[in-house]
Amino acid sequence: MKRVVVVGSGSGGTLTANLLAHALRRDIRASAASVELIGECPTHPFQPANLDIAFKGASPEKFVRQEADILRDGVRFSSDRARKIDLAERAVTTESGRKLEYDYLVIATGAVADPDGLPGLKEGSLNFHTGAADSHRIWEALKSFKGGKVVVAIAGTPHKCPPSPNEAAFMLHEFFLKRRMRDRVDIKFLTPYPRAYPAAKISAVVAPMFAERKIDVVPFFNVDSVDPKTRKVFSLEGDEADYDLLIAVPPHRGAPVVKDSGIGDEEGWVPADRGTMAVTKNDDVYALGDATAIPISKSGVVAHLQSIVVADNIISDMRGSSERVKYNGRINCPMEVGDRRAIFISSTFSAPPVDQKPSLLKYVEKRSFAVIYWRTLSGSLEPIFNIFFGQTRFPVDGTPSEGPPLPSAS
């Protein structure tokens, strides 16, 4: 029997397990293969909804499912935290003491937001990256806010969902505008980058909109600490910013099991080939999504597209084929900018983001994903996504395909 173990039940791990179970369904029925998914929690949240929970008051219960209910037949699911990954022994040990031996391993352990990573940050700020409950605390704080200085700060990079800090600023503006108190609120955006958004073409879209909405951008601000008593944010550069309400993106790190197992870098990110997703020096281990050290957006769509590559390569190897595919680095991250408009940050490894204009259509596309997300995880919508994204994987020995043209300014 060929045993596949997937560690991590986020979007990437769930989709990978479902794709493998579907492709290997006959082998699984014949007891010639198995697919086991290990997740820390029995439930599965739709993480992009944290913004709606934080800034629109959406109910957290609307955006969560039981993990077992979104898995295909053939996937064995265990809600049991992985404690050690032993690549030499080809085994995963869980907190309950189970030892799972594997022939193929997929590491999809994600990124962990760590408010404790900077002095005073946890005590002095709120955030929407540590889950729905913390996102809801932002909503409660906003409802009782009477006016003053609101600071949105990127307190560490890399972090999940690169557009989300900008979205937070746009949503804050809209929230206070609807409450007819925007003139009583100063919104400041602290970023370690030299511009409003890291990619120059996207910043050229965002910066004028921030200026129009009187959102003050402070570039090159690397958060060093927060003083909750004086309500000040301090930077490594020696600057400071006052606040009455601080909403910060915490520093992120890899999952503890990665670092504890000695398979990640100092921050716990897994080194992997950016094309095949194979973990360095291991041809039977793959890493994907937020868990990797690959310099690419830590976002759901990246995990999605990498999952397909990983599943294809594992199945190919199990079938005795030497064919392997590579991911071309396609990302497609939405950014809501208010007034029922949105943009999509789209690029590949070789094609940077392009100019574009916020539109209602892009907003509708972004909002619709919360509805189709659960079916997306089953893998049943791949024919539609293949049309939308174009070819995002290509033979290892072939020429990269950039897919269809990236969204333009029109």
ChimeraX attribute file (.defattr): number of C-alpha atoms within 10 A of each C-alpha:
attribute: neighborCount
match mode: 1-to-1
recipient: residues
	/A:1	12
	/A:2	14
	/A:3	17
	/A:4	25
	/A:5	25
	/A:6	28
	/A:7	27
	/A:8	25
	/A:9	27
	/A:10	26
	/A:11	25
	/A:12	32
	/A:13	29
	/A:14	30
	/A:15	28
	/A:16	32
	/A:17	30
	/A:18	26
	/A:19	25
	/A:20	24
	/A:21	26
	/A:22	19
	/A:23	13
	/A:24	19
	/A:25	20
	/A:26	13
	/A:27	16
	/A:28	20
	/A:29	11
	/A:30	11
	/A:31	11
	/A:32	13
	/A:33	19
	/A:34	23
	/A:35	24
	/A:36	20
	/A:37	23
	/A:38	25
	/A:39	24
	/A:40	18
	/A:41	16
	/A:42	16
	/A:43	16
	/A:44	21
	/A:45	20
	/A:46	20
	/A:47	21
	/A:48	19
	/A:49	22
	/A:50	27
	/A:51	25
	/A:52	20
	/A:53	25
	/A:54	28
	/A:55	25
	/A:56	18
	/A:57	18
	/A:58	18
	/A:59	14
	/A:60	19
	/A:61	10
	/A:62	12
	/A:63	20
	/A:64	15
	/A:65	15
	/A:66	12
	/A:67	19
	/A:68	17
	/A:69	12
	/A:70	18
	/A:71	21
	/A:72	20
	/A:73	13
	/A:74	21
	/A:75	23
	/A:76	16
	/A:77	19
	/A:78	18
	/A:79	18
	/A:80	20
	/A:81	17
	/A:82	25
	/A:83	17
	/A:84	19
	/A:85	24
	/A:86	13
	/A:87	16
	/A:88	7
	/A:89	9
	/A:90	15
	/A:91	19
	/A:92	23
	/A:93	17
	/A:94	20
	/A:95	12
	/A:96	11
	/A:97	11
	/A:98	13
	/A:99	14
	/A:100	17
	/A:101	16
	/A:102	23
	/A:103	17
	/A:104	20
	/A:105	28
	/A:106	28
	/A:107	23
	/A:108	29
	/A:109	30
	/A:110	28
	/A:111	22
	/A:112	20
	/A:113	22
	/A:114	18
	/A:115	24
	/A:116	12
	/A:117	17
	/A:118	16
	/A:119	15
	/A:120	19
	/A:121	27
	/A:122	17
	/A:123	13
	/A:124	23
	/A:125	25
	/A:126	24
	/A:127	27
	/A:128	29
	/A:129	25
	/A:130	17
	/A:131	17
	/A:132	26
	/A:133	14
	/A:134	16
	/A:135	24
	/A:136	25
	/A:137	17
	/A:138	23
	/A:139	19
	/A:140	13
	/A:141	13
	/A:142	20
	/A:143	14
	/A:144	8
	/A:145	15
	/A:146	10
	/A:147	16
	/A:148	15
	/A:149	15
	/A:150	22
	/A:151	24
	/A:152	26
	/A:153	26
	/A:154	25
	/A:155	27
	/A:156	22
	/A:157	16
	/A:158	19
	/A:159	24
	/A:160	24
	/A:161	19
	/A:162	22
	/A:163	20
	/A:164	22
	/A:165	25
	/A:166	22
	/A:167	19
	/A:168	23
	/A:169	26
	/A:170	23
	/A:171	21
	/A:172	23
	/A:173	24
	/A:174	19
	/A:175	18
	/A:176	18
	/A:177	14
	/A:178	10
	/A:179	10
	/A:180	10
	/A:181	14
	/A:182	19
	/A:183	11
	/A:184	12
	/A:185	19
	/A:186	17
	/A:187	24
	/A:188	22
	/A:189	23
	/A:190	25
	/A:191	25
	/A:192	21
	/A:193	16
	/A:194	15
	/A:195	18
	/A:196	24
	/A:197	21
	/A:198	14
	/A:199	15
	/A:200	17
	/A:201	15
	/A:202	23
	/A:203	17
	/A:204	15
	/A:205	18
	/A:206	21
	/A:207	18
	/A:208	13
	/A:209	14
	/A:210	22
	/A:211	11
	/A:212	10
	/A:213	16
	/A:214	16
	/A:215	22
	/A:216	18
	/A:217	19
	/A:218	17
	/A:219	15
	/A:220	16
	/A:221	25
	/A:222	22
	/A:223	27
	/A:224	20
	/A:225	19
	/A:226	24
	/A:227	16
	/A:228	18
	/A:229	9
	/A:230	11
	/A:231	17
	/A:232	17
	/A:233	27
	/A:234	18
	/A:235	18
	/A:236	13
	/A:237	11
	/A:238	10
	/A:239	13
	/A:240	16
	/A:241	16
	/A:242	17
	/A:243	22
	/A:244	18
	/A:245	21
	/A:246	24
	/A:247	23
	/A:248	26
	/A:249	27
	/A:250	30
	/A:251	23
	/A:252	23
	/A:253	24
	/A:254	24
	/A:255	23
	/A:256	18
	/A:257	18
	/A:258	22
	/A:259	19
	/A:260	13
	/A:261	15
	/A:262	15
	/A:263	18
	/A:264	22
	/A:265	15
	/A:266	11
	/A:267	14
	/A:268	24
	/A:269	24
	/A:270	28
	/A:271	21
	/A:272	22
	/A:273	19
	/A:274	21
	/A:275	21
	/A:276	25
	/A:277	26
	/A:278	21
	/A:279	23
	/A:280	14
	/A:281	10
	/A:282	12
	/A:283	14
	/A:284	18
	/A:285	24
	/A:286	28
	/A:287	34
	/A:288	34
	/A:289	29
	/A:290	31
	/A:291	27
	/A:292	28
	/A:293	22
	/A:294	19
	/A:295	10
	/A:296	18
	/A:297	22
	/A:298	24
	/A:299	22
	/A:300	22
	/A:301	18
	/A:302	21
	/A:303	26
	/A:304	22
	/A:305	26
	/A:306	29
	/A:307	30
	/A:308	22
	/A:309	25
	/A:310	27
	/A:311	20
	/A:312	22
	/A:313	23
	/A:314	23
	/A:315	17
	/A:316	15
	/A:317	15
	/A:318	15
	/A:319	9
	/A:320	9
	/A:321	11
	/A:322	9
	/A:323	12
	/A:324	20
	/A:325	21
	/A:326	25
	/A:327	27
	/A:328	25
	/A:329	23
	/A:330	28
	/A:331	25
	/A:332	20
	/A:333	21
	/A:334	21
	/A:335	25
	/A:336	24
	/A:337	23
	/A:338	17
	/A:339	13
	/A:340	14
	/A:341	17
	/A:342	23
	/A:343	27
	/A:344	26
	/A:345	22
	/A:346	21
	/A:347	20
	/A:348	19
	/A:349	16
	/A:350	12
	/A:351	14
	/A:352	15
	/A:353	20
	/A:354	17
	/A:355	17
	/A:356	18
	/A:357	15
	/A:358	21
	/A:359	18
	/A:360	13
	/A:361	13
	/A:362	19
	/A:363	21
	/A:364	13
	/A:365	14
	/A:366	18
	/A:367	16
	/A:368	11
	/A:369	13
	/A:370	15
	/A:371	10
	/A:372	11
	/A:373	14
	/A:374	20
	/A:375	13
	/A:376	18
	/A:377	24
	/A:378	20
	/A:379	21
	/A:380	13
	/A:381	13
	/A:382	16
	/A:383	9
	/A:384	11
	/A:385	14
	/A:386	13
	/A:387	11
	/A:388	11
	/A:389	19
	/A:390	15
	/A:391	17
	/A:392	23
	/A:393	26
	/A:394	19
	/A:395	15
	/A:396	14
	/A:397	10
	/A:398	10
	/A:399	11
	/A:400	18
	/A:401	17
	/A:402	21
	/A:403	17
	/A:404	12
	/A:405	11
	/A:406	21
	/A:407	17
	/A:408	12
	/A:409	12
	/A:410	8
